[in-house]
Amino acid sequence: MDDTTFGRRFEGKVAIVTGASTNPGIGRSSARRLALEGASVVINARSEAQLRDTERALQTEGLSVVAVAGSADDDDTPARLVDTALDRFGRLDLLANTVGGAPHPGSALDIDRAAFMDTVSLNTWPTLALIQEAVRRGLGHDGGGAIVNISSGSPKKTTPSMAAYAAAKAALNALTRTLANDLGRRGVRVNAVSPGLTRTTATQSMWENDEGAAAGSHLLLGRLTEADDIGAAVAFLLSDDARSVTGVLIDVDAGNHVSSGAWSPFQAQPSSS
């Protein structure tokens, strides 16, 4: 991707991007794309060492980025992120919530209550808590603002080993649509991006042996989705190019959601039952 072709859609805007430390990663790619287009970005991740590396790398590119380390699931993290945006840059316009995951894969017949609820919480509460704090502290008070949540294609599938994760992302999708309704009167748009299998650090075991050739061959477009592809979709939904778009879920999955059979990299994994 040629960075010189990017516009400056976010000049004067301030964003918070969570889950932004790993490379390649959806959060880092989203933060970098926003900063390349003129935004000042507060980045967050749990690992301080990785996050500081990302901060240094992006600042070396001349980008306006500041890091705030800490788990997005900690009660004080949303306030620290918003504090930093307001103290360092004087405003807050955009949120990109990328935190989530499948910490307890396995059949719905075997998972216990704690593991199921932990999965649902991880994929919903950090996102909602940050949105609540941002709105309380000024997001939308001037009649504008935009939020993008990172969902998944899993709710459209019936992969037994991903039952809890699919349920959690379905809950996130419902939250996204409902918040779009709730915040629309304030002028705040809320949308989501649904990645398919994407070349990130988290999925490295699925593509590292052949750079994703085998996994990509199963997809309609014949290529594995890159983290930058997700970052581009996030940037579109946060930009004024999408000023009349709210409450939608955009699939960025190389066509997997319209493919016959909707291939999943998890299909071959047996359940624990």
N, C-alpha and C positions, 0 to 999 in steps of 0.2 A: 504494500500500500504506500503511495507517494504522499508523505505528510504535507508537502508543499501545496497540494491541491485543496487542503482543508480551508474552510472559511473561518470567520471570527464571530460565530453566532453567539458566543457567551462572553463577549467583551463586557467587563464591569459586573459580571455575575459571580456569585459565590456558591460553591457546591460542597456537600459532604458526601464522601463515598466510603462505605464500609467494606470490610473484607478485601483490602486493596494491597496486600503485601506480596503475594506470590507471583512468580514470573515463569511461565505464562499464567495469567489469571484474569478472570472476568472483571474483578474489582480494579486491579491495576490498569488494565486496558481501558476501562471506562474512565478512570481518573485522568489518565494520560490524554485521552481524546478530548475530554472537556478542557483540560489545561492547554492543549495545543490550539484549541479554538478560543482561547482568551479567558477562561474562567480561572478564578483563584479557588484552589481545592484543598479541603481538609480531608486527609486520608486516615483511615483507621484500620487496625488489625490487632489480633491478639499477641502475635510475636513481635516484641519491640525490636529485636535485632533485624528481622526481615523487613519490618516497616521502615526502619531507619535507612536500610540499604535502598529501598524503593524511593524514599524521600530524597536521598542524595542523588540517585540516578536521574530522577525527574528534574531536580533543581539544576543538575549539570546541563540539562537540555535547555535551561533558561525558563523553566516553567514555574509558575507560582503555586507552590505546594507546601503544606505544613502537616506534619504527622502527629497524631495523638494515639498512643498505644493503649490497648486494653481490650478485654473481651466485650463484644457488643452486647453480651447477655448480662453484664454487670449493671446493677441499678444506677450507678453514677456515670456510666459511659455516655449516654445520650446528652446529659447536661454538659459534660466536659467537651463534647464535640461541638455543641451549639455555642458554648462559651468561647471556644477558640475561633469559630467562624466570625462571631460578632466582635470579639476583642481584636483579632488580627486584621479582619477585612471589613468590618463595619456593617455587615448585612448577611442574609441567608436567603438564597433563591431556589436551590435545587438539592434534591436528595437522590442518591442511587444506593439502594439497599441490596447488597449482594450476599449477605451472610445466610448460610443454610447448609444442609448436608444430610447424609443418611448414616448416622452413627450406629444404628442398630438394624442392619439388613437381616431379613429372614421372613419366613412365612407368618402371616397374620394369625395362623393357628398356634404359633409357638411364642410369639412376643409377649412379654409381661406388661402390665399397666405402666410401670415406671418408664420402661424403654419406649413404649408407644407415646406417652405424654411428653417425654424428653424430646422425641423427634418432632412432634407437633410444635412444641415450644420453641425449639431452635429455629424452625423455619417460619415462625410467625411473630413471636414476641419481640426480638430485637428490632425488627422492622417497625412494628406498631409503636414500640416505646420511643424510637427516634422520631417518628412522625408526630406523636403526641407532643414531645418536647419542642420540636421545631415549630409546630403550629402555636403552642403556648408562647413561644419566644419571638414570634413575628413573621413566620412564613405565611404568606398570603395576606398580611395586613395591608399591603399596598395594592391589593387586587391582582396579584400574580403569584407565580411559583409553580413548580412541577416536581413530581416524584415518580421514580421508576423502581419497581421491585423486580428482583430476579426470581422467576418461577422455574418450571421444568415441564417437559413433555410427559412426565410420569403419570399425571392424573388421567391421561388419555389412553393409558396402557393398563394391562392387567398382569404385570410381571409379579409373581408371588413373592419373590425376595425383596421387593421394593414397596410392599403394601403400606407400611407406616409412612414412608417418604411421600408416596403418591397422595395419601390422605392429608399429609401436612401441607403439600403444595396446593392441593385443592382448597384447603382452608385459606391459604395465602391468596389464591385467586379470588375467592369470595370477599376477603378483606379488601382487596384492591378495588373491585367493582363497587363495594359499599362505600369505601372512603372516597371514591370518585364522586359519588352522589353527595356524600356529606360535605365535602370540601369544595364542590363545584361552585356553590354560591359565594365562596371567598375568592374565586378565580384561580384556585389551585387544581391542577390536573394531576390525576393519578393513573398510571398505566403499569403494565408489566411486560417483561420479555421472557419468553419460554425457550431456553436453549435446548437443543438436543445434545448428543455426545459432542463435547467441545475439547479441543486440545488445550488442556490446562495441567497444572501440577497435580491436581486431585485425580485426574484420569490418566496419568502418565503410563500406568501399567498396561493400558489398553491400546496405546499408540507408539510407545517408545521403540519397539523392535523394528518397525518398518515405517516410522514417521506417519502413521495413520493410514497407510495405503489400504490395508485389509478392511479396517473399520469404515473408511470412506467409500470403499467399493460397494458396500451394502446400501448406501444412501442414494436418493434419487439424483442428486447433482454430482455424485461420484467423488465427493471430496469431504474431508472432515472439516467441521466448523472450527474456526480460529477464535481465540478470545477477542481479537480485534473486531471480528464480525459482530460479536455481542456488544462490544463497546460502541460500535457505529450505530447500532439500533438504539442503545441507551441514549446516545447523544441526539439522535433524531427525535425521540419521544420527549426529551427534556428541552428541545429547542422550540423556537417560535414557528418553525416549519410544521410543527404538530400542534399548533395553537387551538385547533378545534377537535383534537383527539383526546379523549379521556375515557377511562373505564374499559380499555381494551387490552388484550393479551396478544402479543405478536410472537409467532413461532419463528425462531431463527435456528433451523435444524437441518439445512441442506435438503429440505423436502420430506423429511422422515414422516411428518404427520399426515402426508397425503399419499405415502407409498403403500402399496398393497402389503399388508402384514405388519407395517410399522415396526421394522427391525429394532431390537433393543440389545445393547451390549450385555445386558444382564440375563438374557433369555436362557443362556446355557447354564446359569448357576442354579443348582438344586436348592430347594427349600430345606430347612433344618428338620422338617418333620419326617 
